[in-house]
Amino acid sequence: MNKIDTVYASRVPLYPPRVTPPPKPLNLPQSFIKFLSNPLLAIPESVYHEPLVVLRGPPAIAWVTDPALVKIVLLDRCDDFPQDPLLRRVLGPLFGNGILTSEGRDWRWQHQTVAPLFRHGEILRYVPAMVAGAESAIKAWSAAPPGSTHAIDTDMVRATYHVISNTLLAGDGALIGETMEQGAADYVAGLSWSMAYAALNLPVWLPRPGRRRMHFWESRLRAAVTGLIHARRASPNDHDDLFTRLLGAVDPETSQTMSDAQLVDNLLTFLLAGHHTIAAALTWTLYLTSRAPEWEARMLEEIRQVVPSGPVTGEHIDKLVTVQQVLTESMRLFPPLPVMSRYAAEDVELAGEHIKAGTLIGLPIYVIHRHRKLWDNPDRFDPSRFAQGRDVGYSRYQFMPFGVGPRICIGAAFALIEATAMLATLIRAARFESPPGQEPIPVSRVVLLPKGGMPMRVTMRHGARH
């Protein structure tokens, strides 16, 4: 056992904050109140133990957690379990009919058109932009008094937007970024009500808190992206960004290119989904790193060996094994997208249970990643469970931070490479400390966020690049 292993063995196990589920299924009024506060609080304790929990409602919902059943829903019989129409109702006003919200032929051709942009080799070309995003945060921290407290969740949103705007938009996204930052709080505040109304199938026209502000920011964001598309069409440039490639992307079956409306839908999907999820993953990982100094030490040692000088490059990514283990375990405990949903298109049997047509099929990734029958000591932070050799025993349907099946997140490889490059850059440059007594409870707002934000003290390391 080497010195680092000895230190690790002597540490007290880390059990980070978790959601405390209700011991029994809630009635409709209780569920509605809990859902508004945090949708994860509406998932009963039994879902953490059983392979399938069917609640007859209203609303009727089947919580699916067994990997074999997840595979049936998301792969084997995916046509029988189409995407939940509630998602389209809630997110459609912002994302339109893009790759996230579309179905059938609309989804297939957009997926086929966009997929070549996210090949592994293509993504590695953008590692310098990913590192630059991390360094934008490092520069801001370096300008502050030593040991200052910073809102890490906000800083990670800005840093990952720096990445996405320079890979997707080649620096043309300043107005969009400003609009997103201004409207984020209003949009998220209205989102819980919108989701709760949709889950109860209440009329779209029914007044709800935050509705007007949500629509205002949806319109502003779509208008900003539309203006960017018109400007790029009017004055083509030689930027080698994902936007330029998206403009020229052709459906391999019909030779069709995307309309301006489809470009708006997909650009907004990539801009918002593509950076808020990675920001959340980095925020939780930096928190866990602050609570697990032995893993911080392991990562630092590895980074110094793999990248002794200069910035992280594409050649380093696959060698940063420990960094990726820590990221993976962080996304197990705090998956960026904590819940997926489908619905039963017709009456169906699952594990001997009769599921009526129209039943919501809940795929609670947060719960699956902490399921008592799937993981040893599931609430403990232990990146070694993903060490080479140990991880082969896990089903791909029990660890799925980016989903799984045909509709797995198209940017999954991009996200992992970006998070690896950024985390290595951040850890090498700075040390992070959580304020004493801080217990950031995870809250689902489509993306898994820390309730009350993530304030942390940041101390720059000696000789850090900035």
C-alpha positions in Angstrom: 0.0 0.0 0.0 1.6 3.3 -1.0 1.4 6.5 0.9 -1.7 7.9 -0.8 -3.5 4.6 -0.2 -2.5 4.7 3.4 -3.9 8.2 3.8 -7.1 7.1 2.0 -7.6 4.0 4.2 -7.3 6.2 7.3 -10.0 8.7 6.3 -13.5 8.7 7.6 -15.9 7.6 4.9 -17.7 10.5 3.2 -21.5 10.4 3.1 -22.6 13.6 1.3 -26.0 15.1 1.7 -28.9 13.2 0.2 -32.6 13.6 -0.3 -34.7 12.0 2.5 -37.6 10.3 0.8 -41.1 10.0 2.3 -41.5 6.6 4.0 -44.8 5.9 2.2 -46.4 7.1 -1.0 -47.9 10.6 -0.7 -51.5 11.5 -1.4 -52.1 14.1 -4.2 -52.0 17.3 -2.1 -48.9 16.1 -0.3 -47.2 15.1 -3.5 -48.1 18.4 -5.2 -46.5 20.4 -2.3 -43.4 18.2 -2.2 -43.0 18.3 -6.0 -43.0 22.1 -6.0 -40.3 22.2 -3.3 -38.2 19.4 -4.9 -39.6 16.7 -7.2 -37.3 14.1 -5.7 -39.1 14.5 -2.4 -42.2 13.0 -4.0 -40.5 9.7 -4.7 -41.3 7.2 -1.8 -38.7 5.2 0.0 -39.8 1.9 -1.6 -38.5 3.1 -5.0 -35.0 2.9 -3.5 -35.5 -0.8 -2.7 -37.9 -2.3 -5.2 -37.4 -3.0 -8.9 -40.8 -1.5 -9.8 -43.2 0.6 -7.8 -46.6 1.3 -9.4 -48.7 4.1 -8.0 -52.2 4.1 -9.3 -52.6 7.8 -8.8 -53.8 10.2 -9.7 -51.5 10.8 -11.5 -50.7 7.1 -12.3 -47.0 6.6 -12.4 -44.7 3.5 -12.5 -41.3 4.0 -11.0 -38.8 1.7 -12.9 -35.4 1.1 -11.3 -34.4 -2.5 -12.2 -31.8 -2.4 -15.0 -33.5 -5.2 -16.9 -36.8 -3.2 -16.9 -35.0 0.0 -17.7 -33.5 -1.8 -20.8 -37.1 -2.8 -21.8 -38.4 0.7 -21.6 -35.4 2.6 -23.1 -34.2 0.0 -25.7 -36.0 -3.3 -26.3 -39.5 -1.8 -26.5 -38.7 1.9 -26.8 -41.5 2.4 -29.4 -44.0 1.2 -26.8 -42.7 3.8 -24.3 -42.4 7.1 -26.2 -41.1 10.3 -24.7 -43.4 11.8 -22.1 -45.6 14.5 -23.7 -45.3 16.4 -20.5 -41.7 17.2 -21.4 -42.8 18.7 -24.7 -45.4 20.7 -22.9 -43.0 22.1 -20.4 -39.9 22.6 -22.5 -41.5 22.9 -26.0 -42.0 26.7 -25.8 -38.2 27.1 -25.4 -36.8 24.2 -27.3 -39.5 23.8 -30.0 -39.2 20.7 -32.0 -35.5 20.2 -31.6 -33.5 17.0 -30.9 -34.5 17.0 -27.2 -38.3 17.3 -27.6 -39.0 15.8 -31.1 -40.3 12.3 -31.8 -40.3 9.8 -34.6 -39.0 10.9 -38.0 -38.4 14.5 -36.8 -36.1 13.2 -34.1 -34.3 10.6 -36.3 -33.3 12.9 -39.1 -32.1 15.6 -36.7 -30.1 13.0 -34.7 -28.5 11.6 -37.9 -27.7 15.1 -39.1 -26.1 16.2 -35.9 -24.3 13.0 -34.7 -21.2 13.4 -36.9 -20.4 16.7 -35.1 -20.0 14.8 -31.8 -17.5 12.0 -32.8 -14.8 11.5 -30.2 -12.0 12.7 -32.6 -13.9 15.8 -33.5 -14.5 16.7 -29.8 -10.9 16.4 -28.9 -10.2 19.4 -31.2 -12.1 21.6 -28.8 -10.2 20.7 -25.6 -8.3 24.1 -25.8 -11.6 25.9 -25.6 -12.7 23.7 -22.7 -9.5 24.6 -20.8 -10.0 28.2 -21.6 -13.4 28.0 -20.0 -11.9 26.7 -16.8 -9.1 29.4 -16.9 -11.8 32.1 -17.2 -13.0 31.1 -13.7 -9.4 30.8 -12.5 -8.6 34.3 -13.7 -11.7 35.7 -11.8 -10.7 33.9 -8.6 -7.1 35.1 -8.9 -8.2 38.7 -9.0 -10.1 38.4 -5.7 -8.5 38.5 -2.3 -6.9 35.2 -1.3 -9.3 32.7 0.3 -12.4 34.6 -0.9 -15.7 32.9 -0.9 -17.3 32.4 -4.4 -20.6 31.1 -5.7 -19.1 28.1 -7.4 -22.4 27.0 -9.0 -22.7 30.4 -10.7 -19.0 30.4 -11.6 -19.3 27.0 -13.3 -22.3 28.1 -15.3 -20.3 31.0 -16.6 -17.2 28.9 -17.2 -19.1 26.2 -19.2 -21.0 28.9 -21.1 -17.6 30.3 -22.1 -16.8 26.8 -23.5 -20.1 26.3 -25.3 -20.1 29.8 -26.8 -16.5 29.3 -28.1 -17.1 25.8 -29.5 -20.7 26.2 -30.8 -20.7 29.9 -31.6 -17.0 30.9 -31.9 -17.4 33.8 -29.5 -20.6 35.2 -31.1 -22.8 34.3 -28.1 -22.2 37.2 -25.7 -25.8 38.6 -26.1 -27.3 35.1 -25.7 -25.2 34.4 -22.6 -26.2 37.7 -21.0 -29.9 37.0 -21.8 -29.6 33.5 -20.3 -27.9 34.8 -17.1 -30.5 37.5 -16.7 -33.4 35.2 -17.1 -32.2 32.0 -15.4 -33.7 32.7 -12.0 -37.1 33.7 -13.4 -37.2 30.7 -15.6 -36.2 28.2 -13.0 -38.7 29.7 -10.5 -41.6 29.1 -12.9 -40.4 25.7 -14.0 -41.6 23.8 -10.9 -45.1 25.1 -11.3 -45.1 24.4 -15.0 -44.0 20.8 -14.4 -46.5 20.3 -11.6 -49.4 21.5 -13.7 -48.2 19.3 -16.6 -48.0 16.2 -14.3 -51.6 16.8 -13.1 -52.7 17.5 -16.7 -54.1 20.9 -15.8 -55.1 23.1 -18.7 -52.2 25.0 -20.3 -54.2 28.3 -20.1 -54.7 28.0 -16.3 -52.8 30.8 -14.5 -49.8 29.8 -12.6 -47.0 31.6 -10.7 -44.1 32.6 -12.9 -45.9 31.9 -16.2 -45.6 35.4 -17.7 -41.9 35.7 -16.8 -41.1 32.3 -18.2 -42.7 33.2 -21.5 -40.9 36.5 -21.6 -37.5 34.9 -21.3 -38.4 32.1 -23.7 -39.3 34.7 -26.3 -36.2 36.8 -25.6 -33.8 33.8 -25.9 -35.4 32.5 -29.1 -35.3 36.0 -30.6 -31.6 36.4 -29.7 -30.7 33.0 -31.3 -32.8 33.9 -34.4 -30.9 37.1 -34.7 -27.6 35.3 -34.5 -28.7 32.9 -37.3 -29.7 35.7 -39.6 -26.5 37.6 -38.9 -24.4 34.5 -39.7 -26.3 33.8 -42.9 -26.0 37.5 -44.0 -22.2 37.6 -43.3 -20.7 34.1 -43.6 -17.3 33.7 -41.9 -14.6 31.1 -41.8 -15.3 30.1 -38.2 -14.8 26.4 -37.7 -17.4 26.1 -35.0 -20.2 23.7 -34.4 -22.7 26.3 -35.5 -21.1 26.6 -38.9 -21.2 22.8 -39.2 -24.8 22.7 -38.1 -25.7 25.3 -40.8 -24.1 23.0 -43.4 -25.3 19.7 -42.0 -27.4 17.6 -44.4 -29.9 14.8 -43.7 -28.1 11.7 -45.1 -31.4 10.3 -46.4 -33.0 13.4 -48.0 -30.1 15.8 -48.4 -32.3 18.3 -46.5 -30.7 21.0 -44.3 -32.2 22.4 -41.2 -34.7 25.3 -41.4 -34.0 28.4 -39.3 -36.7 27.3 -36.8 -35.0 23.9 -36.4 -31.6 25.7 -36.0 -33.0 27.8 -33.2 -34.5 24.8 -31.5 -31.2 22.8 -31.6 -28.9 25.7 -30.9 -30.9 26.5 -27.7 -30.9 22.8 -26.8 -27.1 22.6 -27.1 -26.5 26.0 -25.4 -28.7 25.3 -22.4 -28.6 21.6 -21.9 -25.0 21.5 -23.1 -23.6 23.8 -20.4 -26.0 23.7 -17.4 -25.6 19.9 -17.0 -21.7 20.1 -17.1 -21.8 23.1 -14.8 -23.9 21.1 -12.3 -21.5 18.1 -12.6 -18.5 20.3 -11.9 -20.2 22.1 -9.0 -21.0 18.8 -7.2 -17.5 17.4 -8.0 -15.7 20.4 -6.5 -17.9 20.1 -3.4 -17.0 16.4 -3.1 -13.3 17.1 -3.7 -13.4 19.7 -0.8 -14.8 17.0 1.5 -12.4 14.2 0.3 -8.9 15.5 0.5 -7.4 12.1 -0.1 -9.1 12.0 -3.6 -8.0 15.6 -4.2 -4.4 14.4 -3.5 -4.7 11.5 -5.8 -6.0 13.7 -8.6 -3.3 16.3 -8.1 -0.6 13.6 -8.2 -2.1 12.2 -11.4 -2.4 15.6 -13.1 1.2 16.5 -12.3 2.4 13.2 -13.8 0.2 13.3 -16.9 0.4 17.1 -17.5 3.8 18.2 -15.9 3.6 21.6 -17.7 1.4 23.5 -20.0 -2.3 23.2 -20.4 -4.4 20.0 -20.6 -4.7 18.8 -24.2 -6.7 16.2 -26.1 -3.8 13.8 -25.7 -4.1 13.9 -21.9 -7.8 13.1 -21.5 -7.7 9.3 -21.6 -4.7 9.3 -19.2 -6.5 11.3 -16.5 -8.0 8.0 -15.1 -8.4 9.1 -11.5 -9.9 12.5 -12.5 -12.5 10.5 -14.5 -13.2 8.1 -11.6 -14.0 11.1 -9.3 -16.2 12.6 -12.0 -18.0 9.4 -12.5 -18.7 8.8 -8.9 -19.8 12.4 -8.5 -22.3 11.9 -11.3 -23.5 8.7 -9.7 -24.3 10.5 -6.5 -25.5 13.7 -8.1 -26.6 12.9 -11.7 -26.9 16.2 -13.7 -30.3 15.0 -15.0 -31.9 13.3 -12.0 -35.1 12.0 -13.6 -36.2 10.8 -17.0 -39.7 9.9 -18.1 -41.6 8.1 -20.7 -45.2 7.0 -20.9 -47.0 3.7 -21.7 -48.5 4.1 -25.2 -50.7 1.1 -24.6 -51.6 -1.4 -21.8 -48.4 -3.4 -21.0 -47.0 -5.9 -18.5 -43.8 -5.1 -16.6 -42.4 -7.6 -14.1 -45.9 -9.1 -13.7 -47.5 -5.7 -13.1 -50.3 -4.5 -15.4 -49.5 -0.9 -16.6 -52.4 0.9 -18.1 -52.0 3.0 -21.3 -51.2 6.6 -20.4 -49.3 5.8 -17.2 -46.2 7.9 -16.7 -43.1 5.8 -16.6 -40.6 7.4 -14.2 -36.9 6.6 -14.6 -35.5 8.2 -11.5 -31.8 8.2 -12.3 -31.0 9.8 -8.9 -32.7 6.8 -7.2 -31.2 4.2 -9.6 -27.8 5.5 -8.8 -28.4 5.0 -5.1 -30.6 1.9 -5.2 -30.1 -0.4 -2.3 -30.1 -3.6 -4.4 -27.8 -2.3 -7.1 -24.9 -0.7 -5.2 -22.7 -1.6 -2.3 -23.0 1.2 0.3 -24.8 3.4 -2.2 -24.7 6.7 -0.3 -21.0 6.7 0.2 -18.6 8.7 -2.0 -16.2 6.1 -3.3 -14.6 6.7 -6.7 -12.7 3.4 -6.4 -15.9 1.6 -7.3 -15.2 2.8 -10.9 -11.6 1.6 -10.9 -10.6 -0.5 -13.9 -11.8 -4.0 -13.4 -14.4 -3.2 -10.8 -16.7 -1.2 -13.1 -17.3 -4.2 -15.5 -19.8 -5.6 -13.1 -22.2 -2.7 -13.5 -25.0 -2.8 -16.0 -25.1 0.2 -18.4 -28.7 0.5 -17.2 -27.8 1.1 -13.6 -25.4 4.0 -14.2 -26.7 6.4 -16.8 -26.0 10.1 -16.1 -26.6 10.8 -19.8 -29.4 8.4 -20.3 -29.2 5.2 -22.4 -30.6 3.6 -25.5 -31.3 5.4 -28.8 -32.0 8.7 -27.1 -28.9 8.8 -25.0 -27.6 12.4 -24.8 -25.9 13.1 -28.1 -23.4 15.3 -26.3 -22.4 12.6 -23.7 -18.8 12.2 -25.0 -18.4 16.0 -25.3 -19.6 16.4 -21.7 -17.2 13.8 -20.3 -14.2 15.2 -22.2 -15.1 18.8 -21.2 -15.7 17.9 -17.6 -12.4 16.0 -17.4 -10.4 18.8 -19.0 -12.0 21.5 -16.9 -11.8 19.6 -13.6 -8.1 18.8 -14.1 -7.4 22.5 -14.9 -9.4 23.7 -11.9 -7.9 21.3 -9.3 -4.4 22.0 -10.5 -4.9 25.7 -10.0 -6.9 26.0 -6.8 -8.0 24.4 -3.6 -11.7 24.5 -2.6 -13.2 24.6 0.9 -16.8 24.3 1.9 -18.0 26.6 4.7 -18.3 24.7 8.0 -21.7 23.1 8.5 -22.7 23.6 4.9 -24.9 20.7 3.7 -26.0 21.4 0.1 -29.2 19.4 -0.4 -29.7 18.3 -4.0 -32.8 19.8 -5.6 -34.2 18.8 -9.0 -34.9 21.7 -11.4 -34.6 19.6 -14.5 -30.9 19.8 -13.7 -29.8 18.7 -10.2 -28.8 21.8 -8.3 -27.6 22.5 -4.7 -30.3 24.2 -2.7 -29.2 27.7 -1.9 -26.2 27.5 -4.2 -22.7 26.3 -3.6 -20.5 29.0 -1.8 -16.9 27.8 -1.4 -13.6 29.4 -0.4 -11.1 29.3 -3.2 -7.4 29.5 -2.5 -5.0 29.6 -5.5 -2.2 27.1 -5.5 1.4 28.4 -5.7 2.4 28.8 -9.3 -1.1 28.3 -10.7 -1.6 29.4 -14.3 -4.1 32.2 -14.8 
